[in-house]
Amino acid sequence: MTTYIVDRCYDRYIITLTQDDADGVPSILRDTEEAAAVGLLSETLLLALEDHRAAGRLRACRVSAEEDSLVVDAEAAHGYEDYLSAMVDTVTTGMTLLAERYPDAVAVEC
């Protein structure tokens, strides 16, 4: 089971993506459609954050990636709040659609 959680506090987002590996194999490593889709959205999130950071649209951005979890703490720079909001909303929408399609594999909390 993959769980995607978004916490928003003003222009700061804390995004947590965790995988439950009940059978000893992290779900992101499984050869399934949902694992591939979650991996694609996770990579999209990280690439978009890097683009925003390089363009100066982020005041702060910390990423902690481990084998079974990803934690992002990002804050928009003044005047760029809409850029970060749109990016997070896009990834969250994708995860929500996956949760609807694969309710036993993906969960979203906002």
ChimeraX attribute file (.defattr): number of C-alpha atoms within 10 A of each C-alpha:
attribute: neighborCount
match mode: 1-to-1
recipient: residues
	/A:1	19
	/A:2	25
	/A:3	17
	/A:4	24
	/A:5	17
	/A:6	16
	/A:7	13
	/A:8	14
	/A:9	8
	/A:10	9
	/A:11	17
	/A:12	20
	/A:13	19
	/A:14	17
	/A:15	20
	/A:16	19
	/A:17	19
	/A:18	21
	/A:19	21
	/A:20	16
	/A:21	14
	/A:22	9
	/A:23	7
	/A:24	7
	/A:25	12
	/A:26	18
	/A:27	23
	/A:28	22
	/A:29	14
	/A:30	11
	/A:31	9
	/A:32	10
	/A:33	11
	/A:34	21
	/A:35	21
	/A:36	15
	/A:37	15
	/A:38	22
	/A:39	14
	/A:40	11
	/A:41	17
	/A:42	17
	/A:43	12
	/A:44	15
	/A:45	19
	/A:46	14
	/A:47	12
	/A:48	16
	/A:49	22
	/A:50	15
	/A:51	13
	/A:52	20
	/A:53	18
	/A:54	10
	/A:55	9
	/A:56	14
	/A:57	21
	/A:58	24
	/A:59	15
	/A:60	13
	/A:61	17
	/A:62	12
	/A:63	15
	/A:64	10
	/A:65	12
	/A:66	9
	/A:67	10
	/A:68	16
	/A:69	17
	/A:70	17
	/A:71	17
	/A:72	19
	/A:73	16
	/A:74	21
	/A:75	24
	/A:76	23
	/A:77	18
	/A:78	11
	/A:79	9
	/A:80	16
	/A:81	16
	/A:82	12
	/A:83	15
	/A:84	22
	/A:85	16
	/A:86	11
	/A:87	16
	/A:88	18
	/A:89	13
	/A:90	15
	/A:91	17
	/A:92	21
	/A:93	13
	/A:94	15
	/A:95	25
	/A:96	19
	/A:97	14
	/A:98	20
	/A:99	19
	/A:100	14
	/A:101	12
	/A:102	14
	/A:103	14
	/A:104	10
	/A:105	18
	/A:106	23
	/A:107	19
	/A:108	19
	/A:109	12
	/A:110	10
